[in-house]
Amino acid sequence: MTTSMREPTFWILTVLASAPHHGYGLIREAARLSDDRVRLQAGTLYAALDRLGAEGLVELDREEIVDGRARRYYRLTDRGAAALDAEAARLRANAEAARVQLAARKGFGPATATMASA
């Protein structure tokens, strides 16, 4: 059985799937992509980035100095992309199971609901 990914992890990897981002950019983009349902806190983000780096899912892309402060950009690794892809497939399968069961509840039955999506 595959364990599910924590929601902050899912959104961090999702944001990094398209391009490297720095911390504040990650926070803003996760909020945007989730229609403001997810609001990463700085402490949560940096603890997750440390853990994800140790797991080989993200890595440091570059560091810039902006207004005298270091700004670190992170990128998704191939291993991170594979983990995100597996989680997206798991979520799709869960959503499909729920859709079929809801259709059955409405009186269409699982076979009809499955055929309707084909």
C-alpha positions as CSV (number, residue, x, y, z in Angstrom):
1,M,0.0,0.0,0.0
2,T,1.3,3.4,-1.0
3,T,1.1,6.1,1.7
4,S,-0.3,9.4,0.8
5,M,1.8,12.5,0.6
6,R,1.2,15.3,3.1
7,E,-0.6,18.2,1.6
8,P,2.2,20.8,2.0
9,T,4.6,18.4,0.3
10,F,2.1,17.9,-2.6
11,W,1.9,21.6,-3.1
12,I,5.6,22.3,-2.8
13,L,6.4,19.6,-5.4
14,T,3.5,20.9,-7.6
15,V,4.8,24.4,-7.6
16,L,8.4,23.3,-8.3
17,A,7.2,21.0,-11.2
18,S,7.2,24.0,-13.6
19,A,10.2,26.0,-12.6
20,P,12.6,26.7,-9.7
21,H,11.2,29.0,-7.0
22,H,12.4,30.8,-3.9
23,G,10.6,30.5,-0.5
24,Y,8.2,33.4,-0.8
25,G,7.5,32.6,-4.4
26,L,6.6,29.0,-3.3
27,I,4.2,30.3,-0.7
28,R,2.5,32.6,-3.2
29,E,2.3,30.1,-6.0
30,A,0.9,27.3,-3.7
31,A,-1.8,29.7,-2.6
32,R,-2.6,30.7,-6.2
33,L,-2.6,27.1,-7.6
34,S,-4.9,25.9,-4.7
35,D,-7.3,28.8,-5.1
36,D,-6.1,30.0,-1.6
37,R,-7.0,26.7,0.1
38,V,-3.4,26.1,1.0
39,R,-1.4,28.8,2.8
40,L,2.1,27.5,3.6
41,Q,3.7,29.1,6.6
42,A,7.4,29.9,6.4
43,G,8.4,27.5,9.2
44,T,6.4,24.7,7.6
45,L,7.9,25.5,4.2
46,Y,11.5,25.5,5.2
47,A,11.2,22.4,7.4
48,A,9.6,20.6,4.5
49,L,12.2,21.8,2.0
50,D,15.0,20.5,4.3
51,R,13.2,17.1,4.6
52,L,12.5,17.0,0.8
53,G,16.1,17.8,0.1
54,A,17.3,15.0,2.4
55,E,14.9,12.6,0.6
56,G,16.3,13.7,-2.8
57,L,13.0,15.1,-4.0
58,V,14.1,18.8,-4.3
59,E,17.5,20.4,-4.5
60,L,19.0,23.9,-4.4
61,D,19.0,25.5,-7.8
62,R,20.8,28.7,-7.1
63,E,21.2,31.4,-4.5
64,E,21.0,35.2,-5.2
65,I,21.5,38.2,-2.9
66,V,18.5,40.5,-3.0
67,D,18.5,43.6,-0.8
68,G,21.4,42.2,1.1
69,R,19.6,38.9,1.9
70,A,20.2,35.4,0.5
71,R,17.4,34.1,-1.7
72,R,17.6,30.4,-2.3
73,Y,15.8,28.9,-5.3
74,Y,14.8,25.2,-5.2
75,R,14.0,22.9,-8.0
76,L,12.3,19.5,-8.4
77,T,14.5,16.5,-9.0
78,D,13.6,13.6,-11.2
79,R,12.9,11.6,-8.1
80,G,10.6,14.4,-6.9
81,A,8.8,14.4,-10.2
82,A,8.3,10.7,-10.0
83,A,6.9,11.0,-6.5
84,L,4.6,13.8,-7.5
85,D,3.4,11.8,-10.6
86,A,2.6,8.8,-8.3
87,E,0.7,11.0,-5.9
88,A,-1.3,12.6,-8.7
89,A,-2.2,9.1,-10.0
90,R,-3.3,8.0,-6.5
91,L,-5.5,11.1,-6.1
92,R,-7.0,10.5,-9.5
93,A,-7.8,6.9,-8.6
94,N,-9.4,8.1,-5.3
95,A,-11.5,10.7,-7.1
96,E,-12.7,8.2,-9.6
97,A,-13.7,5.7,-6.9
98,A,-15.7,8.5,-5.2
99,R,-17.3,9.5,-8.5
100,V,-18.4,6.0,-9.2
101,Q,-19.9,5.6,-5.8
102,L,-21.7,8.9,-6.0
103,A,-23.1,7.9,-9.3
104,A,-24.3,4.6,-7.8
105,R,-25.9,6.5,-5.0
106,K,-27.9,8.6,-7.6
107,G,-29.3,5.3,-9.0
108,F,-27.0,4.9,-12.0
109,G,-25.1,1.9,-10.7
110,P,-21.3,1.5,-10.9
111,A,-21.3,-0.1,-14.3
112,T,-23.3,2.7,-15.9
113,A,-21.2,5.3,-14.2
114,T,-18.0,3.8,-15.4
115,M,-19.3,3.4,-18.9
116,A,-20.5,7.1,-18.9
117,S,-16.9,8.2,-18.4
118,A,-15.6,6.2,-21.4
